[in-house]
Amino acid sequence: MKKTSLFESHKNQGAKFINFAGWRMPFCYTSPAQEHHQARQTGGLFDVSHMGQIRIKGKDSLAFLEKLLPSNLKALLPGQALYSVLCLPTGGMIDDLILYSLSLEDYLLCVNSAYKDKDLKWIKSQHTNEKLVIQDESDKWALIAVQGPHCFELCQKLFPSINFKQIKKFHFTEEDSCLLARTGYTGEEGFEIYIPNEKGLALWEKMIYIGKEFAISPIGLGARDTLRLEMAYLLSGQDFDENKSPLQAGLDWLIKNSEDYIGKKAILKQKEQGAYSKLQAFIMETAAAVPRKGYSIYSETEKEAIGQVTSGAKSPSLDKMIGLGYIEGERKNCLIDIRGAKIKANIVSKPFLKR
């Protein structure tokens, strides 16, 4: 299993580990529920160095990215970031990502660790311009996220020359070879810090030490998953795959590219036809019923299966069982087949937690 440069620190902090996408990662340090509440109430530190980084630079890099992504990149200026997806010609999604504009000819893509190699292979397969440089920089960077109400205070002590409250959401600044972006995966205020790999451990230890003042400490992947689920943020390969389009996954808001991007014809055709299942959110009426990935979703009459659960867990903030799943048609209620028992669930708007 691969290990991030912060692994020894996780061991010293008493982390319990899991295998995730080929990486040995901390699942929790205390308990997922306790760490979840900590992130919402004070803040937490997340080692997300397993994520992949792909650099695309050169004179024609913007035109190339406009071919790859369904988002509008024309207004993206240096110092700004955006969320988008890689699509196949069929309209299905390979992965989601965050794109950072370092300059008008230099871009950094942060992709999911489980799909980094696949993403890189796909991107290179679309490359026909010798002036364009595409590089895997995943081994170059450590990535640390600080999320929660006191993230500004902690970051200010780490980098006193930067006014962090002036950094707008999905914007970033660079300081001392670090890229500090106001982005995250929890729904809380926060920053993601890209730092050269060899400097990552020292920064992480410093953040733990200073973070004590603000009740900020390390948090594992267990709480990270429930934090993102409460916000209905998607998990690549679980809440969508190559068989699901941005329209089905509820990402139609990012389809704003007027250029001829990959998958455009299929996506527009699907939108015109209009008959497709959509990713919807639901809350179980029974507190003990856990909706797990792969469970079938039925109509209220129980006569027909209308979808499948993709994510489900107990929400520590709401103290309820929540989930996401692809469901056919517009409905107010449904039934989740949990080990042979069909349990009622109410379909609700996203996100579950209003911040």
C-alpha positions in Angstrom: 0.0 0.0 0.0 1.1 3.5 -0.7 1.7 5.9 2.2 1.6 9.7 2.2 4.5 11.7 3.5 2.5 12.3 6.7 2.0 8.6 7.6 4.4 8.5 10.5 2.7 11.5 12.1 -0.7 9.7 11.8 0.8 6.6 13.6 2.1 8.9 16.4 -1.3 10.5 16.7 -2.9 7.0 17.2 -4.8 6.8 13.9 -6.7 3.7 13.0 -6.0 3.0 9.3 -7.9 1.6 6.3 -6.9 0.8 2.8 -8.3 3.4 0.4 -7.7 3.4 -3.4 -4.3 1.7 -2.9 -3.3 4.0 0.0 -2.9 3.4 3.7 -5.0 6.2 5.1 -6.2 7.3 8.6 -9.9 6.3 9.1 -10.1 8.1 12.5 -8.1 9.1 15.5 -10.9 9.1 18.1 -14.2 8.2 16.4 -15.8 9.3 13.1 -18.8 10.8 14.8 -16.7 12.8 17.3 -14.4 14.1 14.5 -17.4 15.0 12.4 -18.8 17.2 15.1 -15.3 18.7 15.7 -15.1 19.7 12.0 -18.5 21.4 12.2 -17.9 23.1 15.6 -14.2 24.1 15.6 -12.3 22.6 12.7 -10.2 19.7 11.5 -7.0 18.9 9.6 -7.2 16.3 6.7 -4.4 14.6 5.0 -5.6 14.4 1.4 -2.1 13.9 -0.1 -3.4 10.8 -1.9 -5.2 12.9 -4.4 -3.7 13.2 -7.9 -2.3 16.3 -9.5 -2.0 16.7 -13.2 -0.2 19.7 -14.8 -1.3 21.0 -18.2 0.7 23.9 -19.6 1.6 25.4 -22.9 0.3 28.0 -25.4 -2.8 26.0 -26.3 -3.6 24.6 -22.8 -6.8 26.6 -22.5 -8.2 25.4 -25.9 -7.3 21.9 -24.9 -9.1 22.1 -21.6 -12.2 23.6 -23.3 -12.2 20.4 -25.4 -12.0 18.2 -22.3 -14.4 19.9 -19.9 -18.1 20.9 -20.2 -17.6 24.1 -18.0 -17.1 27.6 -19.3 -13.4 28.4 -18.9 -13.4 31.7 -20.7 -13.8 33.8 -17.6 -11.4 31.7 -15.5 -8.5 34.0 -14.5 -5.1 33.2 -12.9 -5.7 32.7 -9.2 -9.2 31.2 -9.7 -10.4 27.6 -9.6 -13.5 25.7 -10.7 -15.1 22.4 -10.2 -15.8 20.3 -13.3 -15.8 16.7 -14.8 -14.1 14.7 -17.5 -16.7 13.2 -19.9 -16.6 10.4 -22.5 -18.1 10.9 -25.9 -21.1 9.0 -24.5 -21.6 11.8 -21.9 -20.6 9.5 -19.1 -18.3 10.8 -16.5 -14.7 9.5 -16.0 -14.0 11.6 -12.9 -14.6 15.0 -11.2 -11.9 17.4 -10.5 -10.9 20.9 -9.4 -9.0 23.0 -12.0 -6.6 25.8 -10.8 -5.5 28.5 -13.2 -1.9 29.3 -12.4 -1.6 31.4 -15.5 -3.3 31.7 -18.9 -1.0 29.0 -20.1 -0.5 26.9 -17.0 -3.2 24.8 -15.2 -3.2 22.3 -12.3 -5.9 19.6 -12.1 -6.6 17.9 -8.8 -8.3 14.5 -9.5 -9.4 11.6 -7.4 -6.6 9.2 -6.3 -8.5 6.0 -7.5 -8.8 7.4 -11.0 -5.6 9.4 -11.4 -3.9 7.0 -13.8 -7.1 6.5 -15.8 -7.6 10.3 -16.0 -4.0 10.9 -17.1 -4.2 8.2 -19.8 -7.5 9.7 -21.1 -6.2 13.2 -21.1 -3.0 12.2 -22.9 -5.1 10.2 -25.5 -6.8 13.4 -26.5 -3.5 15.3 -26.8 -2.3 16.0 -30.4 -0.4 19.2 -29.8 3.4 18.9 -29.4 3.5 22.3 -27.8 1.3 21.1 -24.9 3.0 19.6 -21.8 1.0 17.1 -19.7 2.7 16.0 -16.5 1.8 13.8 -13.5 2.8 15.8 -10.5 1.2 13.7 -7.9 4.5 12.7 -6.2 5.5 16.4 -6.1 2.7 17.6 -3.8 1.5 17.0 -0.3 -2.1 18.2 0.2 -3.5 19.3 3.6 -7.1 20.6 4.1 -8.1 22.7 7.1 -11.8 22.9 7.4 -14.2 24.4 10.0 -15.2 27.7 11.7 -11.7 28.5 13.0 -9.8 27.7 9.8 -9.1 31.4 9.2 -7.4 31.9 12.6 -5.2 28.9 12.1 -4.2 29.8 8.6 -3.5 33.4 9.6 -0.9 32.2 12.2 0.7 29.9 9.6 1.0 32.5 6.9 0.7 35.9 8.7 1.4 38.0 5.5 -1.8 36.7 3.8 -5.3 38.0 4.6 -7.2 34.8 4.3 -10.6 36.4 4.7 -10.0 38.3 1.5 -9.5 35.1 -0.5 -12.9 34.4 -2.1 -14.3 30.9 -2.5 -12.7 29.0 -5.4 -9.8 31.5 -5.4 -6.2 30.9 -4.3 -3.0 32.5 -3.6 0.6 31.3 -3.6 3.2 31.8 -0.9 6.5 30.2 -0.1 6.1 27.5 -2.8 2.6 26.7 -1.5 -0.7 27.0 -3.2 -3.5 28.0 -0.7 -7.0 27.5 -2.1 -10.3 28.4 -0.5 -11.8 25.1 -1.5 -12.9 21.9 0.4 -15.1 18.9 0.6 -17.0 19.4 3.9 -19.4 22.3 3.4 -17.5 24.3 6.0 -15.2 27.3 5.5 -11.8 26.1 4.7 -8.6 25.9 2.7 -6.7 23.3 0.9 -2.9 23.7 1.0 -0.7 22.3 -1.7 2.9 22.1 -0.5 6.0 20.4 -1.9 6.0 16.9 -0.6 9.3 17.2 1.2 7.9 20.1 3.3 4.5 18.6 4.0 5.3 16.8 7.3 6.8 19.9 8.9 3.7 22.0 8.0 1.4 19.3 9.2 3.1 19.0 12.6 3.1 22.8 12.9 -0.6 22.9 12.1 -1.3 20.3 14.8 0.7 22.3 17.3 -0.9 25.6 16.5 -4.3 24.1 16.0 -4.6 23.1 19.7 -5.3 26.8 20.4 -8.4 26.6 18.3 -9.5 23.0 19.1 -8.4 21.9 15.6 -6.8 18.5 15.3 -6.5 15.7 12.6 -9.6 14.0 11.2 -9.8 10.8 9.2 -11.6 9.6 6.2 -14.6 8.3 8.2 -15.8 11.7 9.2 -14.7 13.2 5.8 -17.3 10.9 4.2 -20.2 11.8 6.4 -19.3 15.5 6.2 -19.4 15.4 2.3 -22.6 13.3 2.3 -24.4 15.8 4.5 -23.6 18.4 1.8 -24.6 15.9 -1.0 -21.1 16.2 -2.5 -20.4 13.3 -4.9 -17.9 10.6 -4.5 -16.3 9.6 -7.8 -16.9 5.9 -8.7 -19.6 5.6 -6.1 -22.2 8.4 -6.8 -21.3 8.4 -10.5 -19.4 6.5 -13.0 -18.9 6.2 -16.8 -22.6 5.2 -17.2 -23.9 8.4 -15.6 -23.9 11.9 -17.2 -23.6 15.2 -15.4 -27.4 15.7 -16.0 -28.2 12.5 -14.1 -25.8 13.3 -11.3 -27.3 16.7 -10.7 -24.4 18.6 -12.2 -26.2 20.3 -15.0 -25.3 23.6 -13.5 -21.7 23.2 -14.6 -22.5 22.5 -18.3 -21.8 26.0 -19.6 -19.2 25.4 -22.3 -20.2 26.8 -25.7 -17.3 25.0 -27.4 -17.5 21.6 -28.9 -16.3 19.6 -25.8 -16.1 15.8 -25.5 -19.6 14.4 -24.7 -21.5 17.5 -25.8 -23.7 15.8 -28.4 -24.7 13.0 -26.1 -25.4 15.3 -23.2 -27.6 17.7 -25.3 -29.4 14.7 -26.7 -30.1 13.3 -23.3 -31.3 16.7 -22.1 -33.6 17.0 -25.1 -35.1 13.5 -24.5 -35.5 14.2 -20.8 -36.2 10.6 -19.7 -33.4 9.6 -17.3 -32.9 8.7 -13.7 -31.5 11.4 -11.5 -29.4 11.4 -8.3 -31.7 12.3 -5.5 -31.4 12.7 -1.7 -33.5 10.9 0.8 -33.9 10.6 4.6 -35.0 7.3 6.1 -38.1 7.3 8.4 -36.6 4.5 10.5 -33.6 5.7 12.5 -31.9 2.3 12.6 -32.2 1.5 8.9 -28.8 2.1 7.2 -29.1 2.6 3.4 -26.0 1.1 1.9 -24.5 1.3 -1.6 -26.2 -1.1 -4.0 -29.5 -1.4 -2.1 -32.6 -1.3 -4.4 -35.1 1.6 -4.3 -38.8 0.8 -4.9 -41.9 2.9 -5.6 -44.3 3.2 -2.7 -46.5 0.4 -4.2 -43.5 -2.0 -4.0 -44.3 -3.2 -7.4 -41.3 -1.9 -9.3 -37.7 -1.1 -8.6 -37.1 2.5 -9.5 -33.4 3.0 -8.6 -30.4 2.1 -6.5 -28.6 3.6 -3.5 -25.1 5.0 -4.1 -24.2 6.5 -0.7 -25.8 6.2 2.7 -24.9 6.7 6.4 -26.1 8.2 9.6 -25.8 12.0 9.6 -24.1 13.0 12.9 -25.5 16.5 12.5 -29.1 15.5 11.9 -29.1 12.3 13.8 -30.9 10.6 10.9 -30.1 8.1 8.2 -29.5 9.8 4.9 -28.6 8.7 1.5 -28.2 9.4 -2.2 -29.5 7.3 -5.1 -30.5 7.3 -8.7 -34.3 7.3 -8.9 -36.7 7.3 -11.9 -39.3 10.1 -12.0 -40.3 12.8 -9.7 -41.5 11.5 -6.3 -42.0 12.5 -2.7 -41.3 9.1 -1.1 -39.8 5.8 -1.9 -38.9 2.5 -0.3 -35.4 1.2 0.3 -34.9 -2.6 0.3 -32.7 -3.2 3.4 -32.0 -6.9 3.7 -35.4 -7.9 2.4 -37.4 -5.3 4.4 -38.7 -2.3 2.4 -38.3 0.8 4.6 -39.9 4.1 3.8 -37.8 7.1 2.9 -38.7 10.7 2.2 -37.1 12.4 -0.8 -35.6 15.8 0.1 -33.8 18.6 -1.6 -30.0 18.8 -1.5 -28.0 19.4 0.5 -29.2 17.7 3.7 -27.5 20.2 5.9 -28.1 23.9 5.2 -25.0 26.0 6.0 
